[in-house]
Amino acid sequence: MDNLQRKNQLILDLVSDSCLEKVNLFCDEYKDFINKSKTEREAAEIIISIAKKNGFKDLSEIVKKNLN
């Protein structure tokens, strides 16, 4: 009968320390984002800033340059 009981396991016990560090870093960055973006406008500004830092370009600016 003992082998029919379910064992509860925490994901924290199953992942590596490096994976757990990455998860914690993501959570900290997400909390920081949520704290800074209290409105949709603020969230949009932060998202655009992050996108530009990661190499994304504003499509309207590219179109404008190619039309001139």
C-alpha positions as CSV (number, residue, x, y, z in Angstrom):
1,M,0.0,0.0,0.0
2,D,2.9,2.4,0.6
3,N,4.0,2.3,-3.0
4,L,0.6,3.8,-4.0
5,Q,1.2,7.0,-2.2
6,R,2.3,10.0,-4.1
7,K,5.6,11.6,-3.3
8,N,5.5,15.4,-3.4
9,Q,8.7,16.9,-4.8
10,L,9.7,20.5,-5.1
11,I,11.2,21.6,-8.4
12,L,13.9,23.3,-6.4
13,D,15.2,19.9,-5.4
14,L,15.3,18.7,-9.0
15,V,17.1,21.5,-10.8
16,S,20.8,22.4,-10.8
17,D,22.2,25.3,-8.9
18,S,23.1,27.1,-12.1
19,C,19.5,26.7,-13.3
20,L,18.2,28.0,-10.0
21,E,20.5,31.1,-10.3
22,K,19.1,31.8,-13.8
23,V,15.5,31.5,-12.5
24,N,16.3,33.9,-9.6
25,L,17.9,36.4,-11.9
26,F,14.9,36.3,-14.2
27,C,12.6,36.8,-11.3
28,D,14.6,39.7,-9.9
29,E,14.7,41.4,-13.3
30,Y,10.9,40.9,-13.7
31,K,10.2,42.3,-10.3
32,D,12.3,45.3,-11.2
33,F,10.4,45.8,-14.5
34,I,7.0,45.5,-12.7
35,N,8.1,48.1,-10.1
36,K,9.3,50.6,-12.7
37,S,6.3,50.2,-15.1
38,K,3.3,51.3,-13.2
39,T,1.5,52.4,-16.3
40,E,1.2,51.1,-19.9
41,R,3.2,54.1,-21.1
42,E,6.0,53.4,-18.7
43,A,6.0,49.7,-19.6
44,A,6.1,50.5,-23.3
45,E,9.1,52.8,-22.8
46,I,11.0,50.2,-20.9
47,I,10.2,47.5,-23.4
48,I,11.3,49.7,-26.3
49,S,14.5,50.5,-24.4
50,I,15.3,46.8,-23.8
51,A,14.5,45.9,-27.4
52,K,16.9,48.6,-28.7
53,K,19.6,47.4,-26.4
54,N,19.2,43.9,-27.8
55,G,19.6,45.1,-31.4
56,F,16.0,45.7,-32.5
57,K,15.3,48.7,-34.7
58,D,12.3,50.9,-35.0
59,L,10.6,49.9,-38.2
60,S,9.1,53.4,-38.8
61,E,12.6,54.9,-38.7
62,I,13.9,52.4,-41.2
63,V,11.0,53.0,-43.6
64,K,11.4,56.8,-43.2
65,K,15.2,56.5,-44.1
66,N,14.5,54.3,-47.1
67,L,11.8,56.7,-48.5
68,N,14.1,59.7,-48.4
